[in-house]
Amino acid sequence: MILKTVVVNFVNMKITFVAIFSALALSTCGSGRSSASNTEAAFVSAVSMPEEEGALPVEAEPQAMIEWDKTVHDFGDVSVSDGPLTCSFTLKNVGSEAISIFEVVSSCGCTGVEFPKSRIEPGKSATISATYKNEDGPTAFDKTLTVYISGIRRPVVLRLRGVVHDKKLSMKELYSPGMIGELGLKTRRFKTGNLKQGLSVTETANVANLGKKPLAVSFRDVSPNLSVSVSPNPIPAGKTAQIVFTVSSAPSVYGLNVYTATPVLNGEAASDVLEVAAWTQENFALWSRDAIERGAIPAFDTSTLTLGSVKPGAKLMAEFPLANRGASSFHVHKADSDSEALKAVSLPDIKAGGKGKLQFELDTKSLPAGDNVIMISLTTNSPQRPLVNLFVTVEITD
């Protein structure tokens, strides 16, 4: 599928969305709600909250235009004996001016990269080749290549990912953990990257037909703003296919949301559902320069609130005072907590130059004994602080 990138000076955001299933924990190396689902609370506990973001640059001018054949290469399941793994990414200059690849920076010394140094004229293409050394033993990996291109202020990030096993595994061994009927899945819970208002985000995964006849896959009871497809479909017996999830933004939906779809296998609806988590943020690239410069600037008295020691079952209020130093009203689109024990009570708008406080209620009955740290992630309308992380600590005593 051709992914067209019309590059403008988008927000320099970052979000850390850790994989939901521990079996795919990412390897390291030395160098280099939606209302459609009521499972959000469980997902919040399993997903790392996003890192807080820095200030937003205010330039917003059209730039070069490029097309990529893909921005993610999934090697799937491989073994240690496969040795180095090589893939390529092709970009096409669909703009009116020649461009050049200045540099491609790998996130890890375990990934080598080659790219053309010559200019890419309008209508021409170029290929970036990458090789993952595959020397870290059995592990999951997800490496990035940061591509700096002339005429584009924000670099393009490409990803290489896969799972390395110590030996070849059978299809059933690989795809039985999340199996639904004869549809083999490694997990029933998926995640996408961050989603900005006005856009959509797509993620893919491999699935398998573990049966002995072709498997036609469709979906029903699909959450609004979610689309799901499988290719090839039907899936031949004993073969793999790719499942594609696309989540589109909705004006009233922010923060962490969980979307669901029920598989229908050869005409029979399954009793289980697939879940897809996406984090939706404001898209400041759609704002004018003046709106960005006059944006809200929240200044909290503290980002960590300590509630002391309490007995199990105590209900406490957590309040975070703040001032708005910007020229526009400050608004919290949504507050997501990584614990079901903490709920938002009051998230008032704070007018320009005004003060206020955000209030949360903590019900400690479900918290374990000892020290507890609960993280709250605020999705806001502030160009300088689109994501704000707050922390509540409490000790539960016997």
C-alpha positions in Angstrom: 0.0 0.0 0.0 1.4 3.4 -1.0 1.6 5.8 2.0 1.5 9.4 0.9 3.2 11.9 3.1 2.4 15.5 2.7 5.0 16.9 5.0 4.3 20.1 6.9 5.7 21.3 10.2 3.8 18.9 12.4 4.0 19.0 16.1 7.2 17.6 17.4 5.4 15.1 19.6 6.5 11.9 21.1 4.5 9.1 22.8 5.7 6.0 24.4 3.1 3.3 23.9 4.6 0.1 25.3 3.5 -3.2 23.8 0.5 -4.6 25.6 1.7 -8.2 25.6 4.8 -9.0 27.6 5.9 -11.8 25.2 6.8 -9.1 22.8 8.9 -6.9 25.2 11.3 -4.9 23.1 15.0 -5.7 23.1 17.7 -3.2 23.9 21.3 -2.9 22.9 24.3 -1.0 24.0 24.5 1.5 21.2 23.5 3.6 19.0 -12.9 4.7 25.4 -14.2 4.6 22.8 -17.7 4.2 24.1 -17.9 1.1 22.1 -15.8 -0.8 24.6 -15.9 -1.0 28.4 -12.5 -2.7 28.6 -10.5 0.5 28.7 -9.6 0.3 32.4 -8.0 -3.0 31.9 -6.1 -1.7 28.9 -4.9 1.3 30.9 -3.3 -1.0 33.4 -1.5 -2.9 30.7 -0.3 0.1 28.6 2.4 2.6 29.6 1.2 6.2 29.8 2.7 8.6 27.3 5.7 10.7 28.1 5.0 14.4 28.5 5.8 16.5 25.5 7.8 19.7 25.1 7.1 23.0 23.5 5.7 23.2 20.0 7.6 25.0 17.2 5.4 27.7 15.6 6.5 27.5 11.9 3.8 25.9 9.8 4.6 26.1 6.1 4.1 23.5 3.3 7.2 21.5 2.4 8.4 18.7 0.1 6.1 15.9 -0.8 7.1 12.3 -0.8 5.6 8.8 -1.1 6.8 5.7 0.8 6.0 2.2 -0.2 5.9 1.5 3.5 7.2 2.9 6.8 7.2 -0.3 8.8 8.9 -3.6 7.8 7.8 -6.6 9.9 10.1 -9.6 9.5 7.6 -11.6 11.5 8.9 -14.7 13.2 12.5 -15.7 12.5 15.2 -17.8 14.1 18.7 -17.1 15.4 20.0 -19.3 12.6 18.6 -17.0 9.9 21.5 -14.6 10.4 21.3 -10.9 9.4 17.9 -9.7 8.2 17.7 -7.2 5.4 14.9 -5.0 4.1 14.4 -1.9 2.1 12.2 1.2 2.0 11.5 3.1 -1.2 10.5 6.8 -1.3 9.4 8.7 -4.4 9.7 12.5 -4.8 6.2 13.6 -5.9 7.0 17.3 -5.3 8.2 19.9 -7.8 11.7 20.3 -6.4 14.7 17.9 -6.1 15.3 16.6 -2.7 18.3 14.9 -0.9 18.6 12.4 1.9 20.9 14.2 4.3 21.3 11.4 6.9 19.7 8.2 8.2 20.3 7.5 11.9 19.7 4.1 13.3 18.4 3.7 16.9 20.9 0.9 17.5 24.3 -0.2 16.5 22.7 -3.6 15.7 21.1 -2.1 12.6 23.1 -1.0 9.6 21.8 1.3 6.9 22.7 2.4 3.4 21.1 5.2 1.4 21.8 7.2 -1.8 23.8 10.4 -1.5 22.7 11.8 -4.9 19.8 14.2 -5.4 16.4 12.7 -6.1 14.7 14.6 -8.9 10.9 15.1 -9.1 9.2 11.9 -10.1 12.2 9.8 -9.2 12.6 7.2 -6.5 15.3 6.1 -4.1 15.8 3.1 -1.8 17.1 2.9 1.8 18.4 -0.5 2.8 18.7 -1.7 6.4 20.1 -4.8 7.9 19.4 -6.0 11.4 22.4 -8.1 12.6 20.3 -10.6 14.5 23.0 -11.1 17.1 20.9 -10.6 20.3 19.6 -14.1 20.5 15.9 -15.0 21.0 14.1 -11.7 21.6 11.5 -9.3 20.1 13.0 -6.2 18.3 11.6 -2.9 17.1 14.3 -0.7 15.7 13.9 2.8 14.1 15.6 4.6 11.3 15.3 8.4 11.5 15.5 9.9 8.0 16.5 13.5 7.4 15.4 14.8 4.0 15.9 18.3 2.5 12.8 20.4 2.5 11.3 18.5 5.4 11.8 20.0 8.9 10.5 16.9 10.7 12.4 13.7 10.1 10.6 10.6 8.9 10.8 7.5 11.2 10.9 4.1 9.7 10.6 0.9 11.7 12.0 -2.6 11.5 10.5 -5.2 13.8 10.2 -8.9 14.3 10.5 -11.7 16.8 13.6 -13.9 17.0 13.3 -17.5 18.3 16.0 -19.9 19.3 14.7 -22.4 16.9 12.0 -22.8 14.2 8.6 -23.0 15.7 5.5 -24.5 14.2 2.6 -22.3 13.1 0.5 -23.6 15.9 3.2 -22.8 18.5 3.5 -19.3 17.1 -0.2 -18.4 16.7 -2.0 -20.4 19.4 -1.7 -17.8 22.4 -4.7 -15.7 21.1 -6.4 -18.3 19.0 -10.1 -17.8 18.1 -11.6 -20.8 16.5 -9.2 -21.7 13.7 -7.9 -18.2 13.4 -4.4 -18.1 14.9 -3.4 -15.0 16.8 -0.4 -14.1 18.9 -2.7 -11.8 21.0 -6.3 -10.5 21.0 -5.1 -7.1 22.1 -3.4 -4.8 19.6 -2.2 -1.2 19.8 -1.5 1.5 17.3 0.8 4.5 17.4 -0.4 7.9 18.5 -3.4 9.4 16.6 -3.9 13.1 15.9 -7.2 14.8 15.3 -8.1 14.9 11.6 -6.0 11.9 10.7 -6.0 8.2 11.0 -3.4 5.6 12.1 -2.9 2.1 10.8 -1.2 -1.0 12.3 -0.7 -4.5 11.0 -0.1 -7.9 12.4 0.3 -11.5 11.1 -2.5 -14.1 11.7 -2.8 -17.7 10.6 -5.3 -20.3 9.5 -4.7 -23.2 11.8 -7.4 -25.3 10.2 -7.5 -27.7 7.2 -9.7 -25.7 4.9 -9.8 -22.1 3.7 -10.9 -19.6 6.3 -13.0 -16.6 5.3 -12.7 -13.8 7.9 -15.0 -10.9 8.3 -16.0 -8.7 11.3 -19.2 -7.5 12.9 -20.0 -5.2 15.8 -17.0 -3.0 14.8 -16.5 0.1 17.0 -17.1 3.4 15.3 -13.9 4.9 13.8 -12.3 1.4 13.5 -11.9 -0.6 10.3 -10.4 -4.1 10.1 -9.5 -6.2 7.2 -7.6 -9.4 6.4 -5.5 -10.2 3.3 -5.4 -12.7 1.6 -9.0 -13.6 2.4 -10.0 -16.4 2.6 -6.8 -17.5 4.3 -5.5 -20.7 2.7 -5.3 -23.7 5.1 -2.1 -23.7 7.0 -1.0 -20.3 5.8 -0.6 -16.8 7.3 -2.2 -13.6 6.4 -2.1 -9.9 7.4 -4.7 -8.2 9.5 -4.9 -4.4 9.2 -6.4 -2.1 11.8 -7.2 1.5 10.9 -8.4 3.9 13.6 -9.7 7.3 12.5 -10.0 10.3 14.7 -13.3 11.8 15.9 -13.7 15.4 17.1 -14.9 14.4 20.6 -12.5 11.5 21.2 -9.2 12.1 23.0 -6.7 10.2 25.1 -6.6 6.4 25.4 -9.5 4.6 23.7 -10.2 0.9 23.2 -12.0 -0.2 20.0 -13.4 -3.7 19.4 -14.4 -6.0 16.6 -16.0 -9.5 16.6 -14.4 -12.0 14.1 -16.8 -13.9 11.9 -15.1 -17.1 10.7 -16.6 -18.9 7.7 -19.9 -17.2 8.5 -20.0 -18.0 12.2 -19.5 -15.2 14.7 -16.9 -15.8 17.4 -17.7 -15.4 21.1 -14.5 -13.5 21.6 -13.5 -10.0 20.4 -10.3 -8.3 19.2 -9.3 -5.1 21.0 -7.4 -2.2 19.5 -6.0 0.6 21.6 -5.1 4.1 20.3 -4.1 7.4 21.9 -5.7 10.5 20.3 -4.2 13.9 20.7 -4.8 17.4 19.5 -3.3 18.1 16.0 -1.7 21.5 16.3 -0.5 21.4 12.7 -4.1 22.4 11.9 -3.8 25.5 14.1 -2.8 29.0 12.9 0.5 30.5 14.0 -1.5 33.1 16.1 -3.6 30.4 17.8 -0.4 28.5 18.7 1.4 31.5 20.0 -1.7 32.5 22.1 -2.2 28.9 23.3 -2.8 27.9 26.9 0.2 27.3 29.1 -0.6 25.3 32.3 1.8 25.7 35.2 1.1 23.2 38.0 2.2 23.8 41.6 3.4 20.2 41.7 3.3 17.2 39.4 3.5 14.7 42.3 1.0 14.6 45.2 1.8 12.5 48.2 -1.3 11.4 50.2 0.6 9.7 53.0 -0.3 6.4 54.8 -3.9 5.2 55.0 -5.8 2.0 55.8 -7.2 -0.1 53.0 -10.6 1.1 51.7 -10.0 4.8 52.5 -11.3 7.3 50.0 -9.1 10.3 49.4 -9.2 13.5 47.3 -6.2 14.4 45.2 -6.0 18.0 44.0 -3.6 19.6 41.6 -3.6 23.5 41.7 -2.4 25.2 38.5 -2.2 28.6 36.8 -2.8 29.3 33.1 0.0 31.6 31.9 -1.2 31.5 28.3 -3.5 33.9 26.4 -6.2 31.3 25.8 -8.4 29.1 28.1 -6.8 25.8 29.2 -8.9 22.7 28.6 -8.3 19.1 29.5 -9.8 16.9 26.8 -9.4 13.7 28.9 -7.6 12.4 31.9 -6.4 8.7 31.8 -5.2 6.9 34.9 -3.1 3.8 34.9 -5.2 2.5 37.9 -8.9 1.9 38.1 -8.7 3.2 41.7 -8.3 6.8 40.7 -11.1 8.7 38.9 -11.4 12.3 37.7 -13.9 14.4 39.7 -13.5 17.9 38.3 -11.5 19.1 35.3 -12.5 22.7 34.9 -11.4 25.0 32.2 -8.9 27.6 33.4 -9.2 31.0 31.7 -6.2 32.9 30.4 -4.2 34.3 33.4 -6.5 32.4 35.8 -6.0 29.8 38.5 -7.8 26.6 39.4 -7.4 23.0 40.4 -8.0 19.5 39.0 -9.6 17.1 41.4 -9.4 13.3 41.5 -10.9 10.7 43.9 -8.8 7.7 45.0 -10.6 4.6 46.3 -7.9 2.5 47.9 -9.9 -0.7 48.4 -8.3 -2.3 45.4 -4.7 -1.2 46.0 -2.1 -3.6 47.3 -0.4 -3.1 50.7 2.7 -0.9 50.5 3.7 2.1 48.4 1.6 2.8 45.3 2.4 5.3 42.5 -0.5 6.1 40.2 0.1 8.0 36.9 -2.4 10.4 35.4 -2.0 11.5 31.7 -3.8 14.6 30.7 -4.5 15.2 27.0 -4.8 19.0 26.7 -5.3 21.9 24.3 -2.0 23.4 25.2 0.5 23.6 22.2 3.3 23.7 24.7 2.1 20.9 26.9 -0.3 18.7 24.9 0.4 15.9 27.3 0.8 16.4 31.0 1.8 13.6 33.4 0.8 13.9 37.1 1.5 11.4 39.9 -0.3 10.4 43.1 1.5 8.4 45.7 0.0 6.6 48.7 1.0 4.0 51.2 -1.5 1.3 52.1 -0.9 0.0 55.6 -2.2 -3.1 57.3 
